Amino acid sequence: MKRFGFLMVVLVLALFSCKKDTNNDENNNTSTDDVLAASQNSLASNMFDDVYKQVDNSNAIVQDSCGGKKSLEGPMSYCVTITLGTGEFDTITWPKHITVDFGTAGCQGFDYRIRKGKLLYTTTGWFHDSGTVVTVTTDNYYVDGYKVEGTKTITNNGRNSNQNLNWHVVVTNALITHPNGDHHTWNTDRTTEWIFGESTPLDFWDNKFSTKGTANGTTTTGATYTFTIDNAHPLITQFGCRWIEQGILTLTVTSHPSITIDYGNGTCDADAIATVNGVNYPFVMQ
């Protein structure tokens, strides 16, 4: 059974190797801040990517079922209830107000993650229709013990020059509260392109996406940071893989040297490499 693991970057403290000089404490603080920024950015990104998946899947269920019963249960999980607003259960009324309710006891999905609470979203059209804008908020929503708050707006930009669907994705005022009560903030602005899986609509797991953009946040210890994805090497993710499969991004924590993270060549594995001041440090995503 796969347990949910955010991309906790095990950047050994050798990233800024301990030196026997007066800068030793500063080096240790720098390393700790960078590890937290990398892991907590990855956690937030993972959580809101999961929001994307739940909305996408539930929207497909609603689209297939409109005109039938008002409250739906679908392949997302047997313990999920999807409900539309009054008078919206048809194919012509827009916008639609949709609630994805995972209950209060904990609902295990087919990906083995435990969710509870609600995702509330308003959509101006079907998720894969050009021009559709989906706005998602959370209501006491948890994934594997982490409380997820914030607003996610997804705008369907239609097809690009590669004839792939792509979306502009913005997350604002995100707050991730850890099981121990610690919390960190996060925001992102990025473009996601659907590069594989559109031709197999019944198989969610082969869907693969390419992402470019930026993110910023504040860690649980108060360090501020930014992430920038290399446009020439976008991040590649797949529904059926819990890790980032490919891509390069740069992490900058305020007043610290930049770190470049290379997620590999497209293999679904936990291996990646961090580069600091020209030195490579392999690490494992958990």
C-alpha positions in Angstrom: 0.0 0.0 0.0 1.4 3.4 -0.9 1.2 5.9 1.9 0.9 9.6 1.0 4.3 11.2 0.9 4.9 14.8 0.1 8.1 15.6 -1.6 10.1 15.9 1.6 13.5 16.8 0.3 16.1 14.9 2.3 18.8 17.4 1.5 21.5 16.3 3.9 23.0 19.1 5.9 26.1 18.8 3.8 24.3 21.1 1.3 26.2 23.8 3.2 28.9 21.6 4.7 29.8 22.4 8.3 32.9 24.4 8.5 34.9 24.9 11.6 34.7 28.7 11.5 32.6 31.6 12.8 30.0 31.0 10.0 29.0 27.5 11.1 25.7 28.5 12.8 24.8 30.6 9.8 25.5 27.7 7.4 23.3 25.4 9.5 20.5 27.9 9.5 20.8 28.3 5.8 20.6 24.5 5.2 17.6 24.1 7.5 15.7 27.0 5.9 16.3 25.5 2.4 15.3 22.0 3.4 12.0 23.4 4.9 11.3 25.6 1.9 11.9 22.8 -0.5 9.8 20.2 1.4 7.0 22.6 2.3 6.7 24.0 -1.2 6.5 20.4 -2.5 3.9 19.6 0.2 1.7 22.5 -0.8 2.1 21.9 -4.5 1.2 18.2 -4.0 -1.9 19.1 -1.9 -3.2 21.6 -4.5 -2.4 19.3 -7.4 -4.6 16.8 -5.5 -7.3 19.4 -5.4 -7.0 19.7 -9.2 -7.4 15.9 -9.5 -10.5 15.8 -7.3 -12.1 18.6 -9.2 -11.2 17.2 -12.6 -12.6 13.7 -11.7 -15.7 15.0 -10.1 -16.4 17.3 -13.0 -16.2 14.4 -15.4 -18.7 12.4 -13.1 -21.1 15.4 -13.1 -20.9 15.8 -16.9 -21.6 12.1 -17.4 -24.5 12.1 -14.9 -26.3 15.4 -15.5 -30.0 14.9 -16.0 -30.1 12.0 -13.5 -30.2 12.0 -9.7 -29.1 15.1 -7.7 -26.5 13.4 -5.4 -23.9 11.3 -7.0 -21.3 8.8 -6.0 -18.5 7.9 -8.5 -15.2 6.2 -9.1 -13.3 8.8 -7.0 -14.2 6.7 -3.9 -17.2 4.9 -2.6 -17.4 7.4 0.3 -17.5 10.6 -1.7 -20.8 12.4 -2.4 -21.0 15.0 -5.2 -23.8 17.5 -5.1 -24.9 20.3 -7.5 -26.7 23.5 -6.6 -30.5 23.6 -6.8 -31.8 23.8 -10.4 -28.3 23.2 -11.9 -28.7 19.5 -12.7 -28.7 19.9 -16.5 -26.4 20.7 -19.3 -27.4 24.3 -19.9 -27.4 26.1 -16.5 -24.1 28.0 -15.8 -22.3 28.6 -13.6 -22.7 25.4 -11.6 -21.9 25.2 -7.9 -20.5 21.8 -7.0 -19.7 20.3 -3.6 -17.4 17.3 -3.3 -18.0 15.9 0.2 -15.5 13.4 1.7 -17.4 13.3 5.0 -16.0 13.9 8.5 -14.7 10.5 9.5 -12.1 10.1 6.8 -12.6 8.8 3.3 -9.9 6.6 1.7 -9.5 7.0 -2.0 -8.2 4.5 -4.6 -4.8 6.3 -4.2 -4.9 5.3 -0.5 -5.0 8.9 0.7 -7.4 9.7 3.5 -9.5 12.8 2.9 -12.2 14.5 4.9 -14.1 17.8 4.6 -15.4 19.4 1.4 -14.2 21.0 -1.8 -16.5 23.7 -3.1 -16.2 24.9 -6.6 -18.0 27.1 -9.1 -17.5 26.4 -12.8 -18.6 28.4 -15.8 -18.5 25.3 -18.1 -17.3 21.8 -18.4 -13.7 21.4 -17.2 -12.2 20.6 -20.6 -14.1 23.3 -22.5 -12.1 26.3 -23.7 -12.7 29.4 -21.7 -14.1 27.6 -18.6 -13.1 29.1 -15.3 -13.2 27.0 -12.2 -12.8 28.5 -8.7 -12.2 26.1 -5.8 -12.3 26.8 -2.1 -12.1 24.4 0.8 -14.3 23.7 3.8 -12.5 22.0 6.8 -10.7 20.0 4.2 -7.9 17.5 5.2 -5.6 15.2 3.3 -3.8 12.6 5.5 -4.0 14.9 8.5 -2.9 18.1 6.8 -5.5 20.8 6.7 -5.6 22.6 3.3 -7.0 26.1 2.9 -6.9 28.6 0.1 -8.4 29.5 -3.3 -7.5 27.8 -6.5 -8.6 29.3 -9.9 -8.2 27.2 -13.0 -8.8 28.9 -16.4 -9.0 26.7 -19.5 -6.9 28.4 -22.2 -8.0 25.9 -24.9 -5.5 24.2 -27.2 -1.9 25.5 -27.7 0.3 25.2 -30.8 0.9 21.5 -29.9 -2.9 21.0 -29.9 -2.8 20.2 -26.2 -5.3 21.5 -23.7 -3.6 23.9 -21.2 -4.8 25.7 -18.1 -3.7 28.8 -16.2 -3.6 27.9 -12.5 -3.4 30.3 -9.7 -3.5 29.5 -5.9 -3.8 32.4 -3.5 -3.7 32.6 0.3 -3.0 28.9 0.7 -2.4 27.8 4.3 -1.2 24.3 5.1 -1.6 23.3 8.7 0.4 20.2 9.8 -0.9 17.5 12.1 1.3 19.0 14.9 -0.3 22.5 14.5 2.5 24.1 12.6 1.5 25.9 9.4 3.0 27.6 6.3 1.7 29.8 3.5 1.9 29.3 -0.2 1.0 31.0 -3.5 1.6 29.9 -7.1 1.0 31.1 -10.7 1.6 28.6 -13.4 0.5 27.1 -16.7 -0.3 23.4 -16.9 -0.4 21.5 -20.3 -2.1 18.1 -20.7 0.6 16.2 -22.7 -0.7 12.6 -22.5 -3.8 10.7 -21.7 -6.6 12.7 -23.4 -7.2 9.9 -25.8 -8.0 7.5 -22.9 -10.8 9.3 -21.0 -11.7 6.2 -18.9 -8.1 5.9 -17.6 -7.3 8.8 -15.2 -4.0 7.2 -14.1 -2.2 7.7 -17.4 -2.9 11.5 -17.5 0.4 13.3 -17.8 1.0 17.1 -17.4 3.7 19.6 -18.0 3.9 22.6 -15.7 5.7 26.0 -15.9 5.6 29.0 -13.5 6.5 30.2 -10.1 5.6 29.8 -6.4 6.4 31.6 -3.2 5.7 31.1 0.5 6.7 31.3 4.1 7.9 28.2 6.0 6.8 27.1 9.4 9.9 28.9 10.8 9.2 32.2 9.0 11.7 31.9 6.1 10.4 33.4 2.8 11.2 31.7 -0.5 10.5 31.6 -4.2 10.5 28.7 -6.7 10.9 29.2 -10.5 10.4 26.4 -12.9 12.9 26.3 -15.9 10.8 27.0 -19.0 13.1 24.8 -21.0 12.6 21.9 -18.5 9.0 22.0 -17.2 7.9 19.8 -14.4 6.3 16.5 -15.6 3.7 14.8 -13.4 1.4 11.9 -13.9 -1.8 10.9 -12.0 -0.4 7.4 -11.5 3.0 8.6 -10.0 3.3 10.3 -6.6 6.6 12.0 -7.5 7.6 14.6 -10.0 9.0 12.6 -12.8 11.0 15.2 -14.7 12.0 18.9 -14.8 14.2 21.6 -13.2 13.4 24.3 -10.8 15.3 26.9 -8.8 14.8 27.6 -5.1 15.8 30.9 -3.6 15.4 31.5 0.1 15.9 35.1 1.2 19.6 36.0 1.6 20.6 32.4 0.8 22.5 30.9 -2.3 20.1 29.6 -4.9 19.5 25.8 -5.2 18.7 24.1 -8.5 16.7 20.8 -8.3 16.7 18.4 -11.2 13.9 15.7 -11.0 15.4 13.4 -13.6 14.5 12.1 -17.1 10.9 11.0 -16.8 11.1 7.9 -14.8 8.6 7.4 -11.9 11.1 7.2 -9.1 12.0 9.1 -5.9 15.5 10.2 -7.1 16.5 13.8 -7.7 19.6 16.0 -7.6 20.1 19.4 -5.9 22.9 21.7 -7.1 24.4 24.3 -4.8 27.3 26.5 -5.8 28.1 24.1 -8.6 28.1 21.0 -6.4 25.6 18.2 -6.9 23.8 16.5 -4.0 21.6 13.5 -4.8 18.5 13.2 -2.6 15.4 11.0 -2.2 11.8 12.3 -2.3 9.8 10.6 0.4 
